[in-house]
Every structure is written in C-alpha cells, then in structure tokens.
Amino acid sequence: MAIAILYEFPGMGQEQYDAIMEELDFSNQPTPGLLFHVSGPQDDGWQAVEVWESEETWQAYCDQSYMDAVQKQIQTFHVAFFPVHKVFLGESTNPS
C-alpha cells in the first residue's frame, strides 16, 4: 500500500534543503519506490511531502542514504506517515 510522508524541518532553510537534494540526486537518478516529492518553506523552516509505493521501499531507501543526507544538515525534524487513498495530479508537475 502506498504511503504519504510529511516531513517538517524546523529552522531549516532552502540552502540546507538544496544541499540534501543535491546529495540524494533525486532529479538525476531514479529512486526506487518514490512516486513523488514536493517541498517548500513554512513559517519556521521547511516542509516536504513524499508518496512512496510502500513503507518498505521508503524504509530501505531511508536506511541506505536518506537519513545520512538529512542529518548532515539538521538534527531535529518531524516525520508523519499516513496511508494513501487517492492521488490526483494536475497538468503541471513543476510549478517553478
């Protein structure tokens, strides 16, 4: 079953987020099990939402490289999971 993950990174800025994304190289190499990733600023830091094919695929990737990349930039963050019931995608997948 697909899962959605909400990440909240208090105190983190765009430079730290971009450093994580550069290390993970999401845009240049396939990430098995990752269906999509979106992110943006919030009042006190940064947030991201991902949808993965399953919790197992997320956990495997997380154990391999994700947590190492994140913890190089920030030590405190919050993660919440919920099962995915439906996904709707609009016409544009890259608003920037």
C-alpha positions as CSV (number, residue, x, y, z in Angstrom):
1,M,0.0,0.0,0.0
2,A,1.3,3.5,-0.9
3,I,2.2,5.8,2.0
4,A,2.5,9.5,2.2
5,I,5.1,11.1,4.4
6,L,5.0,14.6,5.8
7,Y,8.4,16.0,6.9
8,E,8.8,19.1,9.0
9,F,12.3,20.6,9.4
10,P,12.1,23.4,12.0
11,G,14.8,26.1,11.4
12,M,16.0,24.7,8.1
13,G,16.4,27.0,5.1
14,Q,16.4,26.5,1.4
15,E,20.2,26.2,1.2
16,Q,20.1,23.2,3.6
17,Y,17.2,21.6,1.7
18,D,19.0,22.1,-1.6
19,A,22.2,20.5,-0.2
20,I,20.2,17.4,0.8
21,M,18.6,17.2,-2.6
22,E,21.9,17.6,-4.3
23,E,23.4,14.8,-2.2
24,L,20.4,12.5,-2.9
25,D,20.3,13.4,-6.6
26,F,16.6,12.8,-6.9
27,S,16.3,14.7,-10.2
28,N,19.1,12.8,-12.0
29,Q,18.7,9.2,-10.9
30,P,15.7,7.0,-10.3
31,T,14.8,6.4,-6.7
32,P,13.1,3.0,-6.5
33,G,9.7,3.3,-4.9
34,L,9.5,7.1,-4.7
35,L,6.4,8.3,-6.6
36,F,6.7,12.0,-6.0
37,H,8.3,14.6,-3.8
38,V,7.2,18.2,-3.2
39,S,8.6,20.8,-0.7
40,G,8.6,24.4,0.3
41,P,9.1,26.9,3.1
42,Q,7.0,27.2,6.1
43,D,6.9,29.9,8.8
44,D,9.6,28.3,11.0
45,G,11.6,26.2,8.5
46,W,11.0,23.8,5.6
47,Q,8.5,21.1,4.8
48,A,8.2,18.3,2.3
49,V,5.7,15.6,1.3
50,E,6.5,12.4,-0.4
51,V,4.5,9.4,-1.7
52,W,6.2,6.0,-1.8
53,E,5.0,2.7,-3.2
54,S,5.1,1.2,0.3
55,E,6.6,1.8,3.7
56,E,9.1,-1.0,3.0
57,T,10.5,0.9,-0.1
58,W,10.8,4.1,1.9
59,Q,12.5,2.3,4.8
60,A,15.0,0.6,2.5
61,Y,15.9,4.0,0.9
62,C,15.9,5.7,4.3
63,D,18.4,3.2,5.7
64,Q,20.6,3.5,2.6
65,S,21.1,7.2,2.3
66,Y,18.3,9.5,3.2
67,M,18.9,9.9,6.9
68,D,22.6,10.4,6.5
69,A,22.0,13.2,4.0
70,V,19.4,14.9,6.2
71,Q,21.4,14.6,9.4
72,K,24.3,16.3,7.8
73,Q,22.1,19.4,7.5
74,I,19.8,19.3,10.5
75,Q,19.4,17.2,13.6
76,T,15.8,17.8,14.6
77,F,12.9,17.1,12.3
78,H,9.4,15.5,12.4
79,V,8.0,12.8,10.2
80,A,4.4,11.7,10.0
81,F,3.0,8.8,7.9
82,F,-0.4,8.2,6.5
83,P,-1.8,5.6,4.1
84,V,-2.7,6.9,0.6
85,H,-6.3,6.6,-0.5
86,K,-6.1,8.6,-3.8
87,V,-3.6,10.7,-5.8
88,F,-4.6,13.4,-8.2
89,L,-2.1,15.1,-10.4
90,G,-2.8,18.4,-12.2
91,E,-1.5,19.5,-15.6
92,S,1.8,20.9,-14.3
93,T,4.2,18.9,-12.3
94,N,6.9,21.6,-11.9
95,P,5.4,25.0,-10.9
96,S,8.8,26.8,-10.6
